[in-house]
């Protein structure tokens, strides 16, 4: 990515959550098949640290934060992370998560030095995210 580590990104996301009165719960008590989720009404995100997904925790956290920061529908009680879903609100959360992370990671990097493929690999994103990632990295 850049000289910014995943720990730096995690710290930034935790800062964003705190700034926006969103509670983050990092749970090690869930099974590896339990998806991360956001509870809109409680402004709470639960991240399953035991998750079996290859997608990095920082992307999953950014995704759940995106639901609450950019248009959580209070009629939708719980949002569950799923990289495979075709639901509109999930795709928007994917895009917003990429934008949040890319804007932070590439804030001081000229466009010609931004490597979106490396960005995808570091975050463990599947190949079908490529168009979304390229756009987010180049617009950051």
For each residue, the residues with C-beta under 8 A, 3 or more apart:
1: 4 105 115 118 119 122
2: 105 106 108 109
3:
4: 1 8 9 104 105
5: 8 9
6: 9 10 56 57 58 122
7: 10 11
8: 4 5 11 12
9: 4 5 6 12 13 58 101 104 105
10: 6 7 13 14 57 58 61
11: 7 8 14 15
12: 8 9 15 16 104
13: 9 10 16 17 58 61 62 65 100
14: 10 11 17 18 24
15: 11 12 18 19
16: 12 13 19 20 22 65 69 100
17: 13 14 20 22 23 24 45 65
18: 14 15 21 22
19: 15 16
20: 16 17 43 68 69
21: 18 43
22: 16 17 18 43 44 45 65 68 69
23: 17 42 43 44 45
24: 14 17 44 45 47 61
25: 44 45 46 47
26: 47 49
27: 30 46 47 48 49 50
28: 49 50
29:
30: 27 34 46 48 50 51
31: 34 50
32: 48 50 51 52
33: 52
34: 30 31 48 50 51
35: 48 51 80 81 82
36: 45 46 47 48 51 60 61 63 64 80 81
37: 45 46 64 78 79 80 81
38: 44 45 46 64 65 67 68 72 78 79
39: 42 43 44 45 46 77 78
40: 43 67 68 72 73 74 76 77 78 79
41: 74 77
42: 23 39
43: 20 21 22 23 39 40 68
44: 22 23 24 25 38 39
45: 17 22 23 24 25 36 37 38 39 61 64 65 68
46: 25 27 30 36 37 38 39 64
47: 24 25 26 27 36 51 57 60 61 64
48: 27 30 32 34 35 36 51
49: 26 27 28 57
50: 27 28 30 31 32 34
51: 30 32 34 35 36 47 48 57 60
52: 32 33
53: 60 83 124
54: 124
55: 59 60 83 123 124 125 126
56: 6 59 60 122 123 124
57: 6 10 47 49 51 60 61
58: 6 9 10 13 61 62 101 123
59: 55 56 62 63 97 98 101 123 124 125
60: 36 47 51 53 55 56 57 63 64 81
61: 10 13 24 36 45 47 57 58 64 65
62: 13 58 59 65 66 96 97 98 100 101
63: 36 59 60 66 67 81 93 94 96 97
64: 36 37 38 45 46 47 60 61 67 68 79 81 93
65: 13 16 17 22 38 45 61 62 68 69 97 100
66: 62 63 69 70 92 93 96 97 100
67: 38 40 63 64 70 71 72 79 89 93
68: 20 22 38 40 43 45 64 65 72
69: 16 20 22 65 66 72 96
70: 66 67 92 93 96
71: 67 89 92
72: 38 40 67 68 69 76 79
73: 40 76 89
74: 40 41
75:
76: 40 72 73 79 89
77: 39 40 41
78: 37 38 39 40
79: 37 38 40 64 67 72 76 89 90 93
80: 35 36 37
81: 35 36 37 60 63 64
82: 35 85 90
83: 53 55 94 125 126 129
84:
85: 82 90 91
86: 90 91
87: 90 91
88: 91 92
89: 67 71 73 76 79 92 93
90: 79 82 85 86 87 93 94
91: 85 86 87 88 94 95
92: 66 70 71 88 89 95 96
93: 63 64 66 67 70 79 89 90 96 97
94: 63 83 90 91 97 98 129 132
95: 91 92 98 99 132 136
96: 62 63 66 69 70 92 93 99 100
97: 59 62 63 65 66 93 94 100 101
98: 59 62 94 95 101 102 129 132 133 136 137
99: 95 96 102 103 136 139 140
100: 13 16 62 65 66 96 97 103 104
101: 9 58 59 62 97 98 104 105 123
102: 98 99 105 106 119 133 136 137 139 140
103: 99 100 106 107 140
104: 4 9 12 100 101 107
105: 1 2 4 9 101 102 109 119 140
106: 2 102 103 109 114 137 140
107: 103 104 140
108: 2
109: 2 105 106 113 114
110: 113 114
111: 114 138
112:
113: 109 110
114: 106 109 110 111 119 137 138 140
115: 1 118 119 137
116: 119 120 130 133 134 136 137 138
117: 120 121
118: 1 115 121 122
119: 1 102 105 114 115 116 122 123 133 137
120: 116 117 123 125 127 129 130 133
121: 117 118 124 125
122: 1 6 56 118 119
123: 55 56 58 59 101 119 120
124: 53 54 55 56 59 121
125: 55 59 83 120 121 129 133
126: 55 83 129
127: 120 130
128:
129: 83 94 98 120 125 126 132 133
130: 116 120 127 133 134
131: 134 135
132: 94 95 98 129 135 136
133: 98 102 116 119 120 125 129 130 136 137
134: 116 130 131 137 138
135: 131 132 138 139
136: 95 98 99 102 116 132 133 139 140
137: 98 102 106 114 115 116 119 133 134 140
138: 111 114 116 134 135
139: 99 102 135 136
140: 99 102 103 105 106 107 114 136 137
